[in-house]
């Protein structure tokens, strides 16, 4: 049986998502254990990836290959950015590594096609650079038991956002969009969660192509375009969108679907961006309408996509549901996933299983992550 800690502990949680923007680190004070954990967000730091590093990550993710030397160097550079973000978070909160029970770091996804998955990071280097015990490689244990290894944040979503009266959809708009359905008054094993399809990955790719910028700021260019209905229907006819959960996907797969449709490739740039937003919003709406056990009452959004006003507007139009953000419930939108991994790290320390088999498809609950002691 897991041992309930005698006192609260402070944990760092880090997330670098599929948009490849950089690293967010949350400093979280956690009381209790298991499903009784009570987190308090003490601080948040974000460090952007230098442009050459972000380009390299995207090239590796999209091509699926690189030299072994480049792979090793990529791991080192990713780790050093994680360490910089962690040390910045500690400075902001006036804490030292000695105050930290563990540093739970997801790493950067380079490849995800279950049961194969790579979240790249050097935990020994991260422990040496920060002086913290590191917990990493969270997805592999679930994959070893036949699961998707994703999504993993539903464990934290249940702790943070469940409600007795509302059927809530927690929507993360990263490179990939994923939802966690929390039925009103439901238990952990009643959660439904899965990747709905593209979040920002197509929009970001198009913004880099047409504007030489990493994003369509606030969705302004998309707002000036006209979404293509026929192209949207062609995209969403792909089998992934009609496959029952558990399921997960990755940015390169979504980009490959886009690039396979000649009609979409021929659109003007601003119309492509408008269509990318419509595809993302309609994929979420299809998932909510057809793949949840009960009607949803509201959508609560987090992730970088909350800054895309065009996408949020289309979400409301396509789903017919009220749309608000996790900030309205007390969790900054940029902190949700980093905070979630802090909770997952605490669960690992307590030897509490934190995958949700009803979500991932794993054959049983399991403790997640590998522990690297402080150097």
Protein Blocks (a to p, Z undefined) as FASTA:
>chain_A
ZZddfbdcddddddddfkonaccddddddedehjlbccddfbdcdddddfklmmmmmmmm
mnopacfklmmmmmmmmmmmmmmmmmmmmmmnopafklpmbdcdebjafbdcdfbdcddd
dfklmmmmnopacdehkllmmmmnopaoiafklmmmmmmmgcfkbccddddddfbdcddd
ddehiafklpccddfbjfklmmmmmmmmmnopabdehhlmmmmpccdfklmmmmmmpmkl
mpccdddddfklmmmmmmmmmklmmpcfklmmmmmmmmmmmmmmmmmmmmcfbdcfbdcd
edjklmmmklmmmmmmmnopacddfklnopafklmmmmmmmmmmmmmmnopafbdfklno
pabdcdedjddddZZ
